[in-house]
Amino acid sequence: MQVEIISEDKGEAEIQMDSQTVAEILRVYLNEQGVEFAAWRRDHPSKPIILKIKASSGVKKAVSSAIAGINKDCSALVNELKK
């Protein structure tokens, strides 16, 4: 999977990626954390996805926290499935 930061400003960033699934999961977790804004768009099916994030606490911190939450939930799911 390719991920590229297109623009980054204080509290705001646009990230380009090629996975709609990852973009949607990140959007959900970011919004659950209470960031100001998290949404993705795709101008055309042949174009990459752009994930836009606005967070007063900082975008990198918000994304790191969201990824930690995703990892935690995935680990819990794997443990439940092993039972």
C-alpha positions as CSV (number, residue, x, y, z in Angstrom):
1,M,0.0,0.0,0.0
2,Q,1.3,3.4,-0.9
3,V,0.7,6.4,1.4
4,E,1.9,9.9,0.7
5,I,1.4,13.1,2.6
6,I,0.2,15.7,0.1
7,S,0.0,18.7,2.4
8,E,0.5,19.2,6.0
9,D,-0.2,22.4,8.0
10,K,-0.7,23.1,11.6
11,G,-3.6,20.9,12.6
12,E,-4.5,19.9,9.1
13,A,-3.3,17.4,6.5
14,E,-4.2,15.6,3.3
15,I,-2.9,12.1,2.8
16,Q,-3.0,10.2,-0.5
17,M,-3.5,6.4,-0.4
18,D,-4.6,3.6,-2.7
19,S,-6.7,1.6,-0.2
20,Q,-10.4,2.6,0.3
21,T,-10.7,0.1,3.1
22,V,-7.8,1.6,5.1
23,A,-9.1,5.1,4.4
24,E,-12.6,4.2,5.7
25,I,-11.3,2.5,8.8
26,L,-9.0,5.4,9.6
27,R,-11.9,7.9,9.1
28,V,-14.1,6.0,11.5
29,Y,-11.5,5.8,14.2
30,L,-10.4,9.4,13.8
31,N,-14.0,10.6,14.1
32,E,-14.6,8.4,17.2
33,Q,-11.6,10.2,18.8
34,G,-13.3,13.5,18.3
35,V,-11.1,15.1,15.6
36,E,-12.6,18.2,14.1
37,F,-12.8,16.7,10.6
38,A,-11.9,13.4,8.9
39,A,-13.2,12.4,5.5
40,W,-11.9,10.8,2.3
41,R,-12.7,11.5,-1.3
42,R,-11.9,9.9,-4.7
43,D,-12.4,12.1,-7.7
44,H,-12.5,9.1,-10.1
45,P,-12.1,5.4,-9.6
46,S,-8.8,5.5,-11.5
47,K,-7.5,8.2,-9.1
48,P,-6.1,7.7,-5.6
49,I,-8.0,8.4,-2.4
50,I,-7.4,11.7,-0.5
51,L,-7.9,11.5,3.3
52,K,-8.3,15.0,4.8
53,I,-7.9,15.4,8.6
54,K,-8.3,18.4,10.8
55,A,-7.2,18.0,14.5
56,S,-6.5,20.6,17.0
57,S,-4.3,18.2,19.0
58,G,-2.1,17.6,15.8
59,V,-2.7,15.3,12.9
60,K,0.3,13.0,13.6
61,K,-0.8,12.4,17.1
62,A,-4.4,11.8,16.1
63,V,-3.4,9.3,13.3
64,S,-1.0,7.5,15.7
65,S,-3.8,7.2,18.3
66,A,-6.2,5.9,15.7
67,I,-3.8,3.3,14.5
68,A,-3.1,2.2,18.0
69,G,-6.9,1.8,18.5
70,I,-7.2,-0.2,15.3
71,N,-4.3,-2.5,16.4
72,K,-5.9,-3.0,19.8
73,D,-9.3,-3.9,18.4
74,C,-7.8,-6.2,15.8
75,S,-5.7,-8.0,18.5
76,A,-8.9,-8.4,20.6
77,L,-10.7,-9.8,17.6
78,V,-8.0,-12.3,16.8
79,N,-7.9,-13.5,20.5
80,E,-11.7,-14.0,20.4
81,L,-11.5,-16.0,17.2
82,K,-8.8,-18.3,18.7
83,K,-11.1,-19.4,21.5
